[in-house]
């Protein structure tokens, strides 16, 4: 198998490590998706919702995966990732009701989960979502999120999370290029132990080993992980490490999302 670096930008010759971030040069990058508020071409009723607030989650990115990473089979060649309500969502609870006076409650009554939805929760009570997409759902995007139905003057959400109506980000392309000179391609990331095949990117004095230094700070599929804090257990070679992009809030850190095992975690910087 191979590992891939992600670059962000509107053209292959002008990419960055994050949208608007440090310049990044990739060898033969291929356009593979987008970041920003517009999401995949799914029925608006299937757009993931916060389980407490009922607000539609903020779309972070949609990505067509290389064949090795299509872990739900070739019928689902892409993924969409969303960040939703935060740790204080309990104070903003909304109960669905088709005959409610609250337009959000009426809107929520018509929502239903996407058949390929995976809800992800972090340790502090935040909610995220992953959807495995068909070719058509990917190819017909980007598509705007569901229309904001809240009554004028409605108070802003106070859950300290993200939602599609209050967090608006421009659409920017994602590009993939094969990652070279990484000895950990095809090896599950683990905390560094002498008896594992997985190679530590750090020297004994916590400096970067030469092959690792240029890889640090990049979003990528597979290969060496660069967690800001602890590495989550249970990762396989088929994982995505994503930096803080497109309005996501990782506290200045990054996240690991495994496309095989479903393991998800993030840590702040």
N, C-alpha and C positions, 0 to 999 in steps of 0.2 A: 504494500500500500504506500501512499504518499501523504505528505503533510502539505498544507497550503497556508500562505499568508493572505490576509485581507488588506486591501487598500481602499481608500474612500475618496471619491471625486467624480467629476462629470466627464472626464476623459482619461484614457489609459496613460497619457504622458504627463498628467498633472494630478498625482495621487498624494494622499497624506495618511499618517498613522491613524488619525481620527478625523472626522469632518472638520476642516479648518485648522487642523493641528500640524505637527511637524511633517515636512515633506518626506515622501517615501517613494523610492524607485523599485519597481518590481519587474522581473523578467517575463515578458510575454503575458501580461495580465489579461484575463477574460472577464467580461462583464457578467455578473452573477446575481444581481439583486439591487436592493436599495435600503436606505435608512430614512427615517422621517415619519411624520404623522400619518401619511397615506399608507394604507395597508394592502393586503392581498384581495383578490376579487372573490370575497365570500359574501354570502347573504348577510345584510346588516343585522338580522336577528341572531346570527351565529357569532357575531363579534364578541370576544370574551368580556365578561363583566366582573366587576368587583363583587364578591359574594356578600358583602355587607352594605356597601354604599350603592350598589347597582349601577355605578358609573362605568361606561365603556373604558377598558384599559387602553393605555397609550401604546400604539404600535411603535416598536423600536427598530426592527429590521426584518426584511424578508430576504431569504438567501436560497438560491439553487445550489444543491450539494453535488459534489463529485460522486461518481457511482459508488465508490467504496463507503461513502458516508450516508447513503440512502438506506438507513437501517430499518425502514418499514417497507422496503421493496421499491421497485422502479415505478410503481403506481403513485408513489408519493415522493417526488424528486426534490421537494423544497420544504423549507420550514419558515414559519413566521413566529417572532418572539415579541411578547408584550410585557410591559411593567404596569402594575395596577396599584390598588390602594395600599396605604402604609399601615404602620403599627397602631395608629390611633383611630382606625376605621369605626370602632364601636360607637363613637359619638355621632356618626353620620349615617346610622342605619336607616335603610329604606326597605319597606316591604312591598313586594309586587302586588298590584291590585288593578284589574281591568276597569273597575268602576270608581277608582280613587279620584279625589280632587287634585291629587299631585300628578302632573304630567310625566314626571320621571317614573313614578310607580306604575302608571298605565303603560308606559313604554317598556318597562322592565317585564311586565306581564307577558309580552310577546317575545321575549328573548328566550333562547334555548342554547344548550352547549353544542359546539361543533363536534361532529362525530370523531374527529381526530384531535380533540383538545386534550392537553395534559396540563393540569393546574399545578403550579409549583409554589411552595411557600418557603420563606426564609426563617431564620431562627428568631427574628424579632417581630414576626407577625405580618410581614409584607407579602403581597401576592403577585405572582408572575404567571404567564401562560405561554405554552408552546403549542403550535398547531402544525401538523404535517399536512402539506398541501398537494393537491393534484396538479398536473401540468397546466390545466386550464385556470385554476385558481391563482397559480403563479403568473402565467403568461398574460392574463388579462388585467393585472395590476400595473401601477399603483392605483388604488381606489380610496376615495375619502372615507373617513370613519362615519358611523351613524350620525345623523344630524342632532344637534344639541336641542333637546326638547324642554329644558328647564325654564321655569317661569322667569320673566325679567325680574332682576333684583334678588334672585336666589343667592343665599350666602355661598361663598367659596368653600370647597371641600377643605376640611381641617384634619385629614388623616395622615398628612405628611407623605403621601404617595404620589402617583402619577395617574392621569386619566386623559382620555382622548380629547376632551373638550377644553381643558385648562392648560394643557401642555402641547403646544403646537410647534413642530419642527419642520424645516424645509426638506424636500426630497433630495437625496444625494446618492449617487451610484456606489455600489460595492463591486470590487474587482478581486478576482482570485488568481494567484500565481503559485506554482509549485515552490515549496520551501526546500532549499538545498543546504547541505553542510550541517544537518541536524542529526546527531547520532541516535536520537530517541524516537525517530519515526517508527511507528508500528509497535511501540512498547507502552504498556499502561503506565501513566505517571503515578509515582509513589514517593513518599518521603524518602529522602536519600539514605540508603543503607549500603554498606560495603558489599553485601552478598546479592544485590539486585543488578539486573542488566541496565536499569535506568540510570543514566549518567547525570551527576550533579552539575549544574551550570556554574556553581560558585567554587572558588578556590578556598583553601583553608582559612584565609584571612578575609573571606567574604567579598572578594573581588570577582569579576566575571572571568570565566575561562574564555579564551579568544573566540571560539566558535559561537559562544552564547551571547556575547555582548551585542552584536547587531540584531539579534532576534528579540531582545527585550523591548517591551512597550508596544508590540504588535498584536492585533487580534489574529487568531489563526485556528485552523482545523488540524488537530493531531500534533505530534512532535512534543518538544519540551514545554512544560508548563512554567509560568512565572507568576504564581499566586502572590498577592500582596501580603497575605498572612498564611494561615495553614492551608495545606492542600487537602481538599475533601477526599475521603476514602471511597473506593468503588469506581473510580474512573477507569475507562477502557481506552484503547488507542483511538476510539471514534468520538472524540470530545471536541467541543468548541470553547476556546478561551476568548472572551470578549472584553475589550476595554470599555470605559464609560463613554458611550456615544449617544447621539440623537436624543438628548434630554433625559436619559436614564440616570438614576441616582444610585451609585455604588459608593458614595462617600469618597470619591476620588480614587477608588480601587478598580478591581475587575472581577469577572465571574467566570465560573467553569460550568458548562452544561454538557452532559454526556448524552450522545444521541443513541447509544446502545442501552445503557443501564438506567437512564433517566435521572441520574444523580445531578443535583444542582446546588450551587452555593456561590456566595460572593463575599468579599471582604473589603473593608474601607482602607484607604491609604493612610 
